[in-house]
Structures are given as C-alpha cells and as structure tokens.
C-alpha cells in the first residue's frame, strides 16, 4: 500500500514541481502545456506572483514531498522527517494557490478561464490530500 501511495505522491509532486519550474523559467511554454494561465487571462499582479514569486519558491521547495515519497518506497530511515517538511510546504502553497483565486475573484480580478480555475482547485486539493496522507504515514512511522 505504501508503494502505491508513494508512486501517486511522486506523480502529483512532480506535476507540481515541473509545472512550477516551467512557470518560472518559460511561462509562455508553461501556459501552452496548461500548467499556468496565459498572461492575458489573469490579473497582471496574479501572473507575476504566480510565475515569478511562487514559481521560484516552489521550484526551490516543491521537490521535498516527492523525494520523501521515493525515500519511503526505498525504506530510507529519514523519509518521515522530509515528509513532514515537504507536507508543510505543500499545505502552505496549496492553500495560498487556491485562496489567491477565491479572494481575487471576489474582488473582481481576472483569475483565468473557468477550466483553469477548476484545474487549480482540483490540483490544489490533490496536493493537500497528498500532504495529509504523507503526514499520517510519517507520524505512524516515527511512533512505530
């Protein structure tokens, strides 16, 4: 069971990390493949924050959760610590990622097409779920 969870967390995490690397380095390419919104579809401030500020910080930090899942699969003794760190990072940026859209839209700002907005909420939920599952598995491992 932990192998299947690990593989799913790796996949979800790599979608996030690769998407953020593309968003930061080549936002136009990222928009073409659907991992970020086109600049004309969102408020200019949101585009800059998501592709530059979040793109950079997520590029630097989002590798932690998928790596912890890989280490869990290989039964490395320190995977739970990395899982707790990575899960905290994923809970934070997923919440911010979704709440940006909620509050900017509430204040009349463009937050992307309906389909990209829905995709943001779906992936945000998947990343929160992956983080929570890894927290539970890490705590179980630490207290076993």
C-alpha positions as CSV (number, residue, x, y, z in Angstrom):
1,X,0.0,0.0,0.0
2,X,2.8,2.5,0.9
3,X,4.4,1.8,-2.5
4,X,1.2,2.8,-4.3
5,X,0.8,5.9,-2.2
6,X,4.4,6.7,-2.8
7,X,4.1,6.5,-6.5
8,X,1.0,8.7,-6.5
9,X,2.6,11.3,-4.3
10,X,5.7,11.3,-6.6
11,X,3.5,11.8,-9.6
12,X,1.4,14.6,-8.0
13,X,4.6,16.2,-6.7
14,X,6.4,16.1,-10.0
15,X,3.4,17.6,-11.8
16,X,3.7,20.5,-9.3
17,X,7.5,20.8,-9.3
18,X,7.9,20.6,-13.1
19,X,4.9,22.9,-13.6
20,X,6.5,25.5,-11.3
21,X,9.9,25.2,-13.0
22,X,8.3,25.8,-16.4
23,X,6.2,28.6,-15.0
24,X,9.2,30.4,-13.6
25,X,11.6,29.8,-16.5
26,X,9.3,29.8,-19.5
27,X,5.8,31.0,-18.6
28,X,4.6,31.1,-22.2
29,X,5.6,27.4,-22.7
30,X,4.0,26.6,-19.3
31,X,0.8,28.2,-20.5
32,X,0.8,26.3,-23.8
33,X,1.1,23.0,-21.9
34,X,-1.6,24.1,-19.4
35,X,0.4,24.3,-16.2
36,X,-0.2,28.0,-15.7
37,X,-2.6,30.6,-17.1
38,X,-1.8,32.8,-20.1
39,X,-0.9,36.3,-19.1
40,X,-3.9,37.8,-20.7
41,X,-6.3,35.5,-18.8
42,X,-5.4,36.7,-15.3
43,X,-4.8,39.9,-13.4
44,X,-1.3,41.1,-14.1
45,X,-0.3,41.0,-10.4
46,X,-1.5,37.5,-10.1
47,X,0.5,36.4,-13.2
48,X,3.7,38.0,-11.8
49,X,3.2,36.5,-8.3
50,X,2.4,33.0,-9.6
51,X,5.0,32.7,-12.3
52,X,7.9,34.6,-10.6
53,X,7.5,34.7,-6.8
54,X,5.7,31.3,-6.4
55,X,7.4,29.8,-9.4
56,X,10.8,30.5,-7.8
57,X,9.9,29.5,-4.3
58,X,8.1,26.3,-5.4
59,X,11.0,25.4,-7.7
60,X,13.3,25.6,-4.7
61,X,11.0,23.8,-2.3
62,X,8.4,21.5,-4.0
63,X,10.9,18.7,-4.6
64,X,10.7,17.7,-0.9
65,X,7.4,15.8,-0.9
66,X,8.0,13.7,-3.9
67,X,11.6,12.9,-2.7
68,X,10.2,11.9,0.7
69,X,7.8,9.5,-1.1
70,X,10.6,8.0,-3.1
71,X,12.7,7.5,0.1
72,X,9.6,6.0,1.7
73,X,9.4,3.4,-1.1
74,X,13.1,2.6,-0.6
75,X,12.6,2.5,3.2
76,X,15.2,5.1,3.9
77,X,15.2,5.8,7.7
78,X,14.9,9.6,7.4
79,X,12.0,9.8,5.0
80,X,9.4,10.7,7.7
81,X,11.3,13.9,8.6
82,X,11.5,15.0,4.9
83,X,7.8,14.0,4.5
84,X,6.8,16.3,7.4
85,X,8.8,19.2,6.0
86,X,7.5,18.6,2.4
87,X,3.9,18.2,3.6
88,X,4.1,21.5,5.4
89,X,5.3,23.2,2.3
90,X,2.6,21.6,0.2
91,X,-0.2,22.5,2.6
92,X,1.0,26.1,2.6
93,X,1.4,26.7,-1.1
94,X,-1.7,24.7,-2.0
95,X,-3.8,26.9,0.4
96,X,-2.3,30.1,-0.9
97,X,-2.6,28.8,-4.5
98,X,-6.4,28.3,-4.1
99,X,-7.1,31.3,-1.8
100,X,-5.5,33.7,-4.3
101,X,-8.2,32.7,-6.7
102,X,-11.0,32.9,-4.3
103,X,-10.2,36.4,-3.0
104,X,-9.0,37.9,-6.2
105,X,-12.2,36.7,-8.0
106,X,-14.3,38.0,-5.1
107,X,-12.7,41.4,-5.7
108,X,-13.4,41.4,-9.4
109,X,-9.9,40.4,-10.7
110,X,-9.3,38.0,-13.5
111,X,-8.2,34.6,-12.3
112,X,-8.1,32.6,-15.5
113,X,-10.7,30.7,-17.6
114,X,-13.3,28.6,-15.8
115,X,-11.5,25.4,-16.8
116,X,-8.1,26.6,-15.5
117,X,-9.7,27.8,-12.3
118,X,-11.3,24.4,-11.8
119,X,-8.0,22.7,-12.5
120,X,-6.3,24.9,-9.9
121,X,-8.8,23.8,-7.3
122,X,-8.6,20.1,-8.3
123,X,-4.8,20.1,-8.2
124,X,-4.7,22.1,-5.0
125,X,-7.0,19.5,-3.4
126,X,-4.8,16.7,-4.7
127,X,-1.7,18.3,-3.2
128,X,-3.4,18.9,0.1
129,X,-4.5,15.3,0.2
130,X,-1.0,14.0,-0.7
131,X,0.4,16.2,2.1
132,X,-2.1,14.9,4.7
133,X,-1.5,11.3,3.7
134,X,2.2,11.7,4.0
135,X,1.9,13.4,7.4
136,X,-0.2,10.5,8.7
137,X,2.3,7.9,7.3
138,X,5.3,9.8,8.6
139,X,3.8,10.1,12.1
140,X,2.9,6.4,12.1
141,X,6.5,5.6,11.1
142,X,8.0,7.8,13.7
143,X,5.9,6.3,16.5
144,X,6.1,2.7,15.4
